[in-house]
Amino acid sequence: MSERLSSTARIIVTVCFLIGLAIVVLDPFTWGRVSGVIQLLAGALAVVLVAALVAMFLGRGEMPEEEFQRISKRSELLATLPPGQLQPSEFEEAVVEAIDDLPAEFQEILKDVPIVISDLGHQFHAYGHYIGDTVARDDFRDHIVIYQDTLERDFGWNPDLLRAQITRTVRHEVAHHLGWNEEGVENLGL
């Protein structure tokens, strides 16, 4: 769980722990104050749990802004090149095929959702990420990231298995865009 906590949440947890420890150590202990200490510990535990939950929901492994900007600039540059000047890699072709294999209704939903390929999967311990607030809401920019480095690391030894996992990853992230949470996506077999 510590991998999912942001640095801010870790600081909050550490400060709460140190304040609680200081109160327990510096406050003279009497048996009449045991209930106060228990209440203090329960309150500190509640603060820590709330901070952890907030950090998990706000930090959901989102891609750093610099990486998103770098990928966006590269995509814009590639879009300006004449057709056929840059040949897509086998990995990129597999991602395109996975998107093309989706039903037409899903492709229509994805027409305004950038799907980018990144090499930061090792940092996020993931094959892909959906970043956004689902198709039902439009408060944040939606995008899907497919991590080439982790997919090739784990499945690159077998081209057919790699293509199958790319397809599964694309479908997994599309399911998140459609509103499924992680448990729901796993129940779909993705």
N, CA, C and O of each residue as an XYZ file, in Angstrom:
760
protein
N       0.829     -1.185      0.000
C       0.000      0.000      0.000
C       0.869      1.242      0.000
O       0.432      2.275     -0.508
N       2.082      1.195      0.547
C       2.947      2.362      0.600
C       3.337      2.837     -0.788
O       3.655      4.014     -0.960
N       3.323      1.941     -1.802
C       3.624      2.351     -3.166
C       2.535      3.252     -3.716
O       2.804      4.083     -4.583
N       1.317      3.105     -3.231
C       0.191      3.872     -3.753
C       0.044      5.214     -3.043
O      -0.644      6.100     -3.551
N       0.675      5.386     -1.877
C       0.550      6.636     -1.155
C       1.458      7.687     -1.769
O       2.613      7.411     -2.092
N       0.928      8.894     -1.929
C       1.738      9.978     -2.458
C       2.668     10.481     -1.358
O       2.504     10.138     -0.187
N       3.636     11.288     -1.744
C       4.573     11.815     -0.755
C       3.842     12.694      0.249
O       4.217     12.723      1.421
N       2.811     13.408     -0.179
C       2.034     14.245      0.733
C       1.350     13.389      1.793
O       1.357     13.735      2.975
N       0.764     12.283      1.375
C       0.094     11.405      2.327
C       1.094     10.796      3.309
O       0.794     10.648      4.494
N       2.267     10.448      2.820
C       3.294      9.896      3.712
C       3.712     10.923      4.752
O       3.930     10.581      5.914
N       3.823     12.186      4.339
C       4.191     13.252      5.273
C       3.098     13.421      6.313
O       3.397     13.563      7.499
N       1.828     13.410      5.895
C       0.709     13.563      6.822
C       0.698     12.426      7.837
O       0.520     12.659      9.032
N       0.887     11.205      7.365
C       0.904     10.050      8.261
C       2.050     10.158      9.257
O       1.872      9.886     10.444
N       3.224     10.555      8.778
C       4.393     10.679      9.656
C       4.175     11.765     10.710
O       4.491     11.561     11.883
N       3.639     12.914     10.303
C       3.397     14.009     11.248
C       2.365     13.584     12.295
O       2.553     13.845     13.484
N       1.282     12.934     11.871
C       0.270     12.462     12.834
C       0.876     11.489     13.840
O       0.596     11.561     15.036
N       1.703     10.585     13.342
C       2.347      9.622     14.230
C       3.257     10.332     15.237
O       3.225     10.023     16.428
N       4.065     11.280     14.762
C       4.995     11.980     15.654
C       4.256     12.835     16.682
O       4.674     12.900     17.838
N       3.174     13.486     16.284
C       2.395     14.283     17.244
C       1.791     13.380     18.309
O       1.853     13.684     19.500
N       1.208     12.274     17.876
C       0.638     11.336     18.840
C       1.691     10.785     19.786
O       1.448     10.670     20.987
N       2.862     10.443     19.253
C       3.951      9.933     20.082
C       4.414     10.988     21.079
O       4.659     10.674     22.244
N       4.535     12.235     20.632
C       4.966     13.314     21.532
C       3.964     13.520     22.659
O       4.363     13.726     23.806
N       2.681     13.470     22.356
C       1.662     13.653     23.393
C       1.738     12.532     24.417
O       1.662     12.779     25.620
N       1.885     11.307     23.945
C       1.960     10.164     24.861
C       3.216     10.238     25.718
O       3.161      9.955     26.914
N       4.343     10.613     25.129
C       5.609     10.631     25.860
C       5.696     11.830     26.810
O       6.144     11.680     27.946
N       5.282     12.992     26.369
C       5.454     14.214     27.170
C       4.351     14.430     28.202
O       4.566     15.157     29.173
N       3.199     13.835     28.028
C       2.091     14.004     28.956
C       2.233     12.975     30.072
O       2.301     11.777     29.798
N       2.281     13.421     31.323
C       2.414     12.443     32.422
C       1.252     11.453     32.408
O       0.088     11.830     32.273
N       1.598     10.198     32.548
C       0.613      9.125     32.447
C      -0.040      8.865     33.798
O       0.642      8.731     34.814
N      -1.350      8.797     33.799
C      -2.100      8.361     34.980
C      -3.167      7.389     34.492
O      -3.595      7.441     33.339
N      -3.590      6.494     35.398
C      -4.581      5.491     35.006
C      -5.911      6.143     34.646
O      -6.672      5.574     33.862
N      -6.207      7.286     35.179
C      -7.464      7.966     34.879
C      -7.494      8.506     33.454
O      -8.558      8.857     32.944
N      -6.323      8.574     32.807
C      -6.263      9.142     31.468
C      -6.142      8.072     30.379
O      -5.918      8.394     29.212
N      -6.290      6.816     30.758
C      -6.182      5.731     29.779
C      -7.223      5.902     28.674
O      -6.922      5.711     27.496
N      -8.446      6.261     29.062
C      -9.482      6.440     28.041
C      -9.124      7.581     27.096
O      -9.434      7.521     25.906
N      -8.480      8.608     27.610
C      -8.046      9.724     26.752
C      -6.988      9.283     25.758
O      -7.014      9.696     24.599
N      -6.051      8.443     26.200
C      -5.012      7.940     25.316
C      -5.635      7.043     24.233
O      -5.248      7.105     23.066
N      -6.597      6.216     24.636
C      -7.265      5.343     23.669
C      -8.025      6.190     22.649
O      -8.004      5.895     21.454
N      -8.697      7.242     23.120
C      -9.400      8.130     22.191
C      -8.415      8.820     21.251
O      -8.687      8.974     20.060
N      -7.283      9.229     21.787
C      -6.262      9.879     20.964
C      -5.745      8.925     19.887
O      -5.607      9.310     18.726
N      -5.459      7.682     20.275
C      -4.977      6.706     19.311
C      -6.039      6.396     18.261
O      -5.722      6.270     17.079
N      -7.283      6.274     18.678
C      -8.367      6.016     17.726
C      -8.518      7.188     16.760
O      -8.716      6.991     15.561
N      -8.423      8.408     17.289
C      -8.500      9.588     16.419
C      -7.341      9.642     15.437
O      -7.530      9.949     14.260
N      -6.133      9.342     15.925
C      -4.960      9.342     15.043
C      -5.099      8.276     13.967
O      -4.764      8.513     12.807
N      -5.589      7.106     14.347
C      -5.798      6.037     13.374
C      -6.831      6.458     12.327
O      -6.661      6.179     11.140
N      -7.882      7.117     12.757
C      -8.904      7.586     11.819
C      -8.314      8.606     10.852
O      -8.607      8.559      9.658
N      -7.491      9.524     11.346
C      -6.858     10.525     10.476
C      -5.947      9.839      9.467
O      -5.945     10.192      8.288
N      -5.184      8.873      9.922
C      -4.274      8.160      9.023
C      -5.060      7.415      7.945
O      -4.694      7.466      6.770
N      -6.125      6.731      8.327
C      -6.920      5.992      7.355
C      -7.597      6.919      6.349
O      -7.623      6.627      5.154
N      -8.138      8.026      6.825
C      -8.766      8.988      5.909
C      -7.727      9.569      4.959
O      -7.988      9.694      3.763
N      -6.550      9.925      5.475
C      -5.489     10.470      4.616
C      -5.053      9.438      3.576
O      -4.802      9.790      2.423
N      -4.961      8.172      3.974
C      -4.568      7.127      3.027
C      -5.628      6.952      1.945
O      -5.291      6.821      0.768
N      -6.890      6.947      2.322
C      -7.962      6.810      1.335
C      -7.987      7.992      0.375
O      -8.144      7.807     -0.832
N      -7.835      9.193      0.895
C      -7.812     10.381      0.038
C      -6.636     10.292     -0.926
O      -6.784     10.577     -2.114
N      -5.481      9.903     -0.428
C      -4.296      9.793     -1.283
C      -4.494      8.737     -2.366
O      -4.064      8.934     -3.502
N      -5.138      7.621     -2.033
C      -5.367      6.569     -3.019
C      -6.304      7.048     -4.115
O      -6.082      6.770     -5.293
N      -7.366      7.779     -3.725
C      -8.336      8.204     -4.728
C      -7.836      9.393     -5.536
O      -8.148      9.503     -6.721
N      -7.075     10.277     -4.925
C      -6.575     11.428     -5.657
C      -5.328     11.095     -6.452
O      -5.124     11.647     -7.533
N      -4.495     10.208     -5.944
C      -3.223      9.927     -6.578
C      -3.248      8.776     -7.547
O      -2.261      8.624     -8.267
N      -4.215      7.991     -7.643
C      -4.425      6.809     -8.475
C      -3.349      6.528     -9.517
O      -3.669      6.079    -10.618
N      -2.092      6.779     -9.200
C      -1.026      6.435    -10.128
C      -1.031      7.292    -11.375
O      -0.626      6.839    -12.446
N      -1.482      8.517    -11.246
C      -1.597      9.381    -12.402
C      -0.231      9.706    -12.981
O       0.752      9.848    -12.253
N      -0.187      9.820    -14.280
C       1.041     10.121    -14.997
C       1.486     11.553    -14.657
O       0.656     12.461    -14.609
N       2.782     11.757    -14.422
C       3.272     13.114    -14.168
C       2.985     14.024    -15.365
O       3.015     13.589    -16.516
N       2.713     15.269    -15.073
C       2.362     16.231    -16.115
C       3.450     16.350    -17.174
O       3.154     16.469    -18.363
N       4.740     16.317    -16.735
C       5.833     16.436    -17.716
C       5.810     15.295    -18.729
O       6.038     15.511    -19.919
N       5.535     14.081    -18.256
C       5.489     12.931    -19.152
C       4.317     13.057    -20.119
O       4.454     12.753    -21.304
N       3.177     13.499    -19.624
C       2.020     13.682    -20.491
C       2.323     14.739    -21.558
O       1.993     14.556    -22.730
N       2.949     15.837    -21.149
C       3.297     16.898    -22.112
C       4.292     16.387    -23.150
O       4.166     16.698    -24.334
N       5.285     15.602    -22.712
C       6.277     15.060    -23.643
C       5.602     14.155    -24.672
O       5.891     14.238    -25.866
N       4.716     13.305    -24.207
C       4.021     12.381    -25.106
C       3.106     13.163    -26.050
O       3.027     12.851    -27.238
N       2.418     14.173    -25.528
C       1.524     14.981    -26.360
C       2.300     15.706    -27.452
O       1.870     15.739    -28.605
N       3.448     16.288    -27.091
C       4.268     16.998    -28.092
C       4.775     16.036    -29.160
O       4.791     16.361    -30.347
N       5.189     14.849    -28.724
C       5.666     13.856    -29.694
C       4.531     13.436    -30.628
O       4.738     13.287    -31.832
N       3.345     13.249    -30.078
C       2.201     12.863    -30.902
C       1.859     13.958    -31.909
O       1.558     13.670    -33.067
N       1.906     15.212    -31.467
C       1.625     16.328    -32.374
C       2.676     16.404    -33.475
O       2.346     16.660    -34.633
N       3.938     16.181    -33.119
C       5.008     16.190    -34.119
C       4.808     15.071    -35.136
O       4.939     15.293    -36.340
N       4.494     13.876    -34.656
C       4.270     12.753    -35.563
C       3.070     12.997    -36.477
O       3.050     12.545    -37.622
N       2.076     13.711    -35.966
C       0.888     13.991    -36.781
C       1.198     14.944    -37.934
O       0.495     14.946    -38.944
N       2.243     15.749    -37.785
C       2.596     16.692    -38.853
C       3.418     16.046    -39.954
O       3.565     16.626    -41.029
N       3.951     14.869    -39.714
C       4.763     14.199    -40.725
C       3.877     13.682    -41.850
O       2.739     13.279    -41.611
N       4.391     13.692    -43.068
C       3.609     13.137    -44.180
C       3.357     11.643    -43.968
O       4.168     10.957    -43.347
N       2.237     11.143    -44.481
C       1.932      9.710    -44.316
C       3.043      8.843    -44.900
O       3.600      9.145    -45.955
N       3.343      7.787    -44.207
C       4.342      6.842    -44.677
C       5.770      7.216    -44.349
O       6.675      6.414    -44.580
N       6.008      8.408    -43.816
C       7.378      8.810    -43.522
C       7.923      8.075    -42.297
O       9.117      7.785    -42.218
N       7.064      7.785    -41.370
C       7.499      7.080    -40.160
C       6.704      5.792    -40.043
O       5.477      5.815    -39.938
N       7.394      4.695    -40.061
C       6.737      3.398    -39.950
C       6.495      3.083    -38.476
O       7.406      3.217    -37.659
N       5.279      2.666    -38.130
C       5.026      2.293    -36.735
C       5.781      1.010    -36.382
O       6.019      0.147    -37.227
N       6.141      0.922    -35.124
C       6.815     -0.286    -34.656
C       5.795     -1.418    -34.570
O       4.590     -1.195    -34.692
N       6.288     -2.619    -34.362
C       5.388     -3.769    -34.203
C       4.478     -3.577    -32.994
O       3.302     -3.938    -33.020
N       5.043     -3.003    -31.943
C       4.245     -2.765    -30.736
C       3.114     -1.780    -31.042
O       1.962     -2.019    -30.678
N       3.444     -0.677    -31.709
C       2.430      0.316    -32.064
C       1.353     -0.295    -32.963
O       0.167     -0.005    -32.806
N       1.769     -1.133    -33.896
C       0.810     -1.813    -34.769
C      -0.122     -2.712    -33.958
O      -1.318     -2.791    -34.239
N       0.428     -3.381    -32.962
C      -0.391     -4.255    -32.124
C      -1.421     -3.441    -31.332
O      -2.556     -3.884    -31.159
N      -1.032     -2.262    -30.855
C      -1.974     -1.398    -30.134
C      -3.081     -0.933    -31.082
O      -4.260     -0.954    -30.730
N      -2.690     -0.516    -32.284
C      -3.677     -0.076    -33.279
C      -4.631     -1.217    -33.615
O      -5.839     -0.997    -33.712
N      -4.116     -2.423    -33.793
C      -4.977     -3.579    -34.079
C      -5.938     -3.855    -32.926
O      -7.100     -4.196    -33.146
N      -5.446     -3.707    -31.698
C      -6.310     -3.936    -30.528
C      -7.450     -2.924    -30.507
O      -8.578     -3.266    -30.152
N      -7.165     -1.700    -30.880
C      -8.207     -0.667    -30.938
C      -9.165     -0.960    -32.092
O     -10.382     -0.860    -31.939
N      -8.604     -1.324    -33.250
C      -9.434     -1.621    -34.426
C     -10.337     -2.834    -34.202
O     -11.395     -2.937    -34.822
N      -9.932     -3.751    -33.325
C     -10.724     -4.952    -33.054
C     -11.884     -4.693    -32.094
O     -12.737     -5.560    -31.901
N     -11.918     -3.499    -31.492
C     -13.019     -3.171    -30.590
C     -14.304     -2.983    -31.396
O     -14.241     -2.613    -32.569
N     -15.456     -3.230    -30.795
C     -16.719     -2.962    -31.492
C     -16.814     -1.487    -31.905
O     -16.229     -0.620    -31.256
N     -17.538     -1.215    -32.963
C     -17.648      0.145    -33.513
C     -18.149      1.144    -32.466
O     -17.717      2.296    -32.456
N     -19.061      0.709    -31.584
C     -19.588      1.611    -30.554
C     -18.469      2.078    -29.615
O     -18.438      3.241    -29.216
N     -17.564      1.180    -29.270
C     -16.458      1.543    -28.386
C     -15.478      2.456    -29.110
O     -14.951      3.396    -28.516
N     -15.231      2.187    -30.387
C     -14.330      3.043    -31.150
C     -14.893      4.465    -31.233
O     -14.141      5.438    -31.186
N     -16.199      4.575    -31.355
C     -16.843      5.899    -31.396
C     -16.646      6.629    -30.067
O     -16.367      7.827    -30.048
N     -16.793      5.902    -28.960
C     -16.601      6.497    -27.635
C     -15.156      6.953    -27.450
O     -14.901      7.939    -26.758
N     -14.215      6.246    -28.062
C     -12.790      6.549    -27.895
C     -12.259      7.583    -28.872
O     -11.077      7.922    -28.811
N     -13.094      8.098    -29.776
C     -12.572      8.964    -30.831
C     -11.873     10.211    -30.285
O     -10.970     10.732    -30.940
N     -12.260     10.701    -29.114
C     -11.634     11.888    -28.525
C     -10.732     11.557    -27.338
O     -10.306     12.455    -26.612
N     -10.444     10.287    -27.141
C      -9.603      9.859    -26.014
C      -8.234      9.472    -26.549
O      -8.109      8.471    -27.255
N      -7.191     10.257    -26.222
C      -5.858      9.876    -26.692
C      -5.414      8.556    -26.072
O      -5.593      8.326    -24.876
N      -4.842      7.708    -26.889
C      -4.246      6.463    -26.411
C      -2.768      6.565    -26.754
O      -2.384      6.570    -27.923
N      -1.943      6.646    -25.708
C      -0.518      6.873    -25.901
C       0.280      5.680    -25.413
O      -0.176      4.905    -24.572
N       1.473      5.548    -25.952
C       2.387      4.480    -25.558
C       3.527      5.121    -24.784
O       4.104      6.118    -25.219
N       3.844      4.546    -23.644
C       4.874      5.104    -22.773
C       5.814      4.001    -22.301
O       5.488      2.815    -22.359
N       6.984      4.417    -21.836
C       7.954      3.489    -21.269
C       8.100      3.689    -19.759
O       9.174      3.442    -19.210
N       7.056      4.125    -19.091
C       7.117      4.339    -17.646
C       6.345      3.288    -16.850
O       6.019      3.502    -15.682
N       6.055      2.159    -17.483
C       5.317      1.105    -16.787
C       6.036      0.595    -15.557
O       5.398      0.267    -14.557
N       7.356      0.524    -15.615
C       8.129      0.057    -14.459
C       7.929      0.983    -13.268
O       7.927      0.529    -12.124
N       7.762      2.267    -13.524
C       7.566      3.234    -12.445
C       6.201      3.068    -11.787
O       6.064      3.247    -10.576
N       5.194      2.725    -12.583
C       3.837      2.600    -12.061
C       3.447      1.151    -11.782
O       2.349      0.886    -11.294
N       4.345      0.211    -12.090
C       4.060     -1.217    -11.892
C       2.755     -1.590    -12.597
O       1.856     -2.179    -11.998
N       2.671     -1.231    -13.890
C       1.419     -1.437    -14.613
C       1.687     -1.720    -16.081
O       2.756     -1.414    -16.609
N       0.684     -2.316    -16.729
C       0.710     -2.509    -18.178
C      -0.018     -1.372    -18.882
O       0.232     -1.096    -20.056
N      -0.909     -0.722    -18.168
C      -1.654      0.383    -18.739
C      -2.322      1.190    -17.650
O      -2.426      0.756    -16.502
N      -2.774      2.374    -18.029
C      -3.492      3.242    -17.099
C      -4.616      3.945    -17.844
O      -4.462      4.356    -18.994
N      -5.737      4.072    -17.173
C      -6.775      4.977    -17.648
C      -6.755      6.158    -16.708
O      -6.860      5.991    -15.493
N      -6.624      7.334    -17.249
C      -6.596      8.533    -16.428
C      -7.745      9.415    -16.898
O      -7.775      9.846    -18.051
N      -8.669      9.675    -16.020
C      -9.830     10.475    -16.357
C     -10.963     10.196    -15.403
O     -10.760      9.649    -14.319
N     -12.160     10.574    -15.811
C     -13.302     10.423    -14.922
C     -14.469      9.707    -15.584
O     -15.623      9.976    -15.248
N     -14.205      8.836    -16.481
C     -15.146      7.974    -17.207
C     -15.919      8.741    -18.271
O     -15.972      9.971    -18.273
N     -16.507      7.982    -19.159
C     -17.243      8.549    -20.286
C     -18.493      9.301    -19.808
O     -18.977     10.193    -20.505
N     -19.012      8.953    -18.643
C     -20.231      9.566    -18.139
C     -20.009     10.986    -17.632
O     -20.959     11.762    -17.531
N     -18.781     11.330    -17.316
C     -18.472     12.661    -16.796
C     -17.427     13.297    -17.686
O     -16.715     12.602    -18.411
N     -17.332     14.588    -17.635
C     -16.362     15.270    -18.472
C     -15.670     16.383    -17.695
O     -15.507     17.492    -18.203
N     -15.261     16.085    -16.458
C     -14.603     17.083    -15.626
C     -13.097     17.123    -15.839
O     -12.471     18.154    -15.593
N     -12.506     16.028    -16.291
C     -11.065     15.941    -16.483
C     -10.778     15.383    -17.873
O     -11.620     14.725    -18.484
N      -9.572     15.662    -18.353
C      -9.195     15.088    -19.651
C      -9.002     13.578    -19.466
O      -8.390     13.129    -18.497
N      -9.519     12.837    -20.385
C      -9.404     11.381    -20.358
C      -8.282     10.974    -21.294
O      -8.151     11.526    -22.386
N      -7.477     10.018    -20.878
C      -6.515      9.406    -21.786
C      -6.119      8.033    -21.260
O      -6.211      7.734    -20.069
N      -5.680      7.226    -22.193
C      -5.270      5.860    -21.883
C      -3.790      5.748    -22.208
O      -3.337      6.204    -23.258
N      -3.046      5.139    -21.302
C      -1.614      4.932    -21.502
C      -1.353      3.432    -21.542
O      -1.784      2.692    -20.656
N      -0.649      2.994    -22.569
C      -0.227      1.593    -22.682
C       1.283      1.593    -22.475
O       2.009      2.297    -23.177
N       1.756      0.806    -21.514
C       3.169      0.815    -21.158
C       3.929     -0.276    -21.921
O       3.792     -1.467    -21.641
N       4.710      0.155    -22.866
C       5.458     -0.761    -23.721
C       6.532     -1.503    -22.937
O       6.740     -2.698    -23.148
N       7.220     -0.802    -22.028
C       8.347     -1.436    -21.342
C       7.923     -2.644    -20.510
O       8.566     -3.692    -20.576
N       6.855     -2.514    -19.732
C       6.462     -3.642    -18.878
C       5.802     -4.755    -19.689
O       5.978     -5.934    -19.380
N       5.053     -4.395    -20.712
C       4.448     -5.431    -21.549
C       5.523     -6.233    -22.281
O       5.462     -7.462    -22.324
N       6.501     -5.541    -22.855
C       7.572     -6.263    -23.554
C       8.452     -7.040    -22.584
O       8.939     -8.122    -22.911
N       8.654     -6.488    -21.389
C       9.461     -7.194    -20.385
C       8.818     -8.525    -20.008
O       9.502     -9.544    -19.911
N       7.500     -8.514    -19.794
C       6.814     -9.698    -19.293
C       6.313    -10.639    -20.386
O       6.138    -11.830    -20.129
N       6.079    -10.134    -21.598
C       5.469    -10.963    -22.635
C       6.224    -10.923    -23.962
O       5.834    -11.603    -24.911
N       7.297    -10.136    -24.040
C       7.999     -9.940    -25.301
C       8.686    -11.180    -25.850
O       9.050    -11.212    -27.026
N       8.865    -12.172    -25.045
C       9.526    -13.406    -25.492
C       8.639    -14.210    -26.429
O       9.123    -15.105    -27.122
N       7.326    -13.898    -26.458
C       6.398    -14.617    -27.315
C       5.507    -13.588    -28.031
O       4.614    -13.017    -27.404
N       5.735    -13.340    -29.335
C       4.983    -12.301    -30.051
C       3.464    -12.474    -29.972
O       2.737    -11.487    -29.851
N       2.980    -13.707    -30.037
C       1.535    -13.933    -29.965
C       0.984    -13.598    -28.581
O      -0.082    -12.997    -28.450
N       1.729    -13.998    -27.556
C       1.318    -13.692    -26.189
C       1.358    -12.184    -25.943
O       0.483    -11.642    -25.269
N       2.375    -11.503    -26.489
C       2.485    -10.052    -26.340
C       1.272     -9.369    -26.978
O       0.666     -8.489    -26.368
N       0.916     -9.770    -28.201
C      -0.244     -9.163    -28.871
C      -1.527     -9.424    -28.072
O      -2.376     -8.541    -27.958
N      -1.666    -10.621    -27.524
C      -2.855    -10.942    -26.728
C      -2.919    -10.075    -25.472
O      -3.992     -9.604    -25.095
N      -1.782     -9.865    -24.831
C      -1.769     -9.050    -23.613
C      -1.985     -7.578    -23.942
O      -2.608     -6.863    -23.157
N      -1.493     -7.114    -25.069
C      -1.755     -5.734    -25.490
C      -3.257     -5.551    -25.687
O      -3.831     -4.563    -25.228
N      -3.887     -6.498    -26.366
C      -5.337     -6.439    -26.582
C      -6.074     -6.441    -25.248
O      -7.006     -5.661    -25.047
N      -5.661     -7.307    -24.349
C      -6.302     -7.383    -23.029
C      -6.123     -6.068    -22.270
O      -7.060     -5.591    -21.630
N      -4.927     -5.479    -22.337
C      -4.651     -4.234    -21.631
C      -5.490     -3.092    -22.200
O      -6.062     -2.303    -21.448
N      -5.562     -3.004    -23.528
C      -6.385     -1.960    -24.143
C      -7.840     -2.120    -23.698
O      -8.481     -1.137    -23.326
N      -8.360     -3.324    -23.730
C      -9.748     -3.555    -23.315
C      -9.963     -3.244    -21.840
O     -11.006     -2.719    -21.449
N      -8.968     -3.572    -21.029
C      -9.028     -3.289    -19.593
C      -9.175     -1.783    -19.362
O     -10.027     -1.341    -18.591
N      -8.339     -1.010    -20.039
C      -8.369      0.447    -19.844
C      -9.629      1.060    -20.450
O     -10.159      2.029    -19.906
N     -10.110      0.524    -21.547
C     -11.370      0.997    -22.131
C     -12.518      0.718    -21.164
O     -13.419      1.546    -21.026
N     -12.500     -0.431    -20.494
C     -13.542     -0.747    -19.504
C     -13.533      0.281    -18.373
O     -14.593      0.677    -17.888
N     -12.341      0.717    -17.948
C     -12.280      1.781    -16.934
C     -12.914      3.058    -17.475
O     -13.648      3.740    -16.758
N     -12.638      3.383    -18.729
C     -13.227      4.585    -19.338
C     -14.755      4.480    -19.374
O     -15.451      5.489    -19.259
N     -15.266      3.275    -19.531
C     -16.710      3.068    -19.568
C     -17.337      3.063    -18.172
O     -18.559      3.002    -18.041
N     -16.500      3.127    -17.127
C     -17.028      3.266    -15.774
C     -16.810      2.103    -14.841
O     -17.215      2.175    -13.681
N     -16.188      1.033    -15.296
C     -15.942     -0.115    -14.428
C     -14.789      0.193    -13.491
O     -13.778      0.758    -13.907
N     -14.942     -0.181    -12.213
C     -13.816     -0.072    -11.282
C     -12.921     -1.301    -11.438
O     -13.210     -2.193    -12.235
N     -11.850     -1.336    -10.680
C     -10.875     -2.424    -10.845
C     -11.497     -3.793    -10.602
O     -11.232     -4.738    -11.345
N     -12.318     -3.901     -9.570
C     -12.955     -5.190     -9.270
C     -13.900     -5.603    -10.404
O     -13.932     -6.769    -10.800
N     -14.664     -4.641    -10.920
C     -15.586     -4.938    -12.007
C     -14.867     -5.364    -13.265
O     -15.318     -6.268    -13.970
N     -13.734     -4.709    -13.555
C     -12.951     -5.074    -14.737
C     -12.387     -6.474    -14.580
O     -12.392     -7.251    -15.535
N     -11.901     -6.809    -13.397
C     -11.379     -8.159    -13.154
C     -12.481     -9.203    -13.308
O     -12.237    -10.298    -13.814
N     -13.699     -8.863    -12.869
C     -14.828     -9.795    -13.019
C     -15.189    -10.001    -14.485
O     -15.787    -11.019    -14.836
N     -14.833     -9.047    -15.346
C     -15.040     -9.214    -16.781
C     -13.979    -10.111    -17.410
O     -14.076    -10.474    -18.583
N     -12.970    -10.462    -16.625
C     -11.877    -11.287    -17.147
C     -10.780    -10.479    -17.774
O      -9.956    -11.015    -18.515
N     -10.753     -9.201    -17.492
C      -9.718     -8.327    -18.061
C      -8.775     -7.935    -16.961
O      -7.819     -7.198    -17.202
